[in-house]
Amino acid sequence: MARDPNVSTAGSAAQVREVVAVSATADADPAWLLRRPESNRAVAFTFVVPDGSTVDLAFDGPT
């Protein structure tokens, strides 16, 4: 697979560092880590169906 020229390597590295910093703690909560921050919704899996649309298997996070 070819590298996407629209994706910044530096930006990707910064995002990886952020994910590691948040998820590498002893008290990391998987439900919180999987949530969508804008909606407090946790998406466990996103399925791509034959027509190209997507369906999320999700649960609501704590309020």
N, C-alpha and C positions, 0 to 999 in steps of 0.2 A: 504494500500500500504506500503510495507516495505521500510525502509530507504536505500538509495543507499550507500554502504560502500565506494564508490569511490568519494563521495562528502564530502568536508570538511565543517563541521558546522561553524567553525571560518571563513572560506573563504566566505561562504554564508552570514553570519552575516555582514561581511565587505561590501559585495556587496549591501545588503539591506540598510546599512547606507549610502553608496554612492548614491544610487538611491534616497533616501529620501532627502539627502542634495541638490541634483540637482533639483529634481522635486517639492520640497516644497517651492519654492520661488514665490513671487507674479507675477514675470514676466516670469514664465516658459512657454515655447512655445511647445505645443503638437507635432507639426510637427518635431521640433528639437529633442524632447525626443524619438520619434518613429523611427528616422532614423537609418540606419546602419552606424556607424562611418567610417568604411573603404570605403564606397562608397557614403556617403551622401544621401542614399536612405531610405525613410521612409516606413516601412512595417506596414500596418494597421492590417492585418490578415494573418495568414498562414493556409491554408487548407490542410488537409491530404486526398488524394483521395484514392479510394478503392485499388489501386495497391501498396499503401504505399508511393508513391512519394508525394512531397509537391508542392503547388502553392501559391505564395505570391500575395496578393492584396496590391499593393504598389504605391507610388508616389515619384517623385524626389524632394529632398529638395532644398533649395536655393543654388545657386552657388556662 
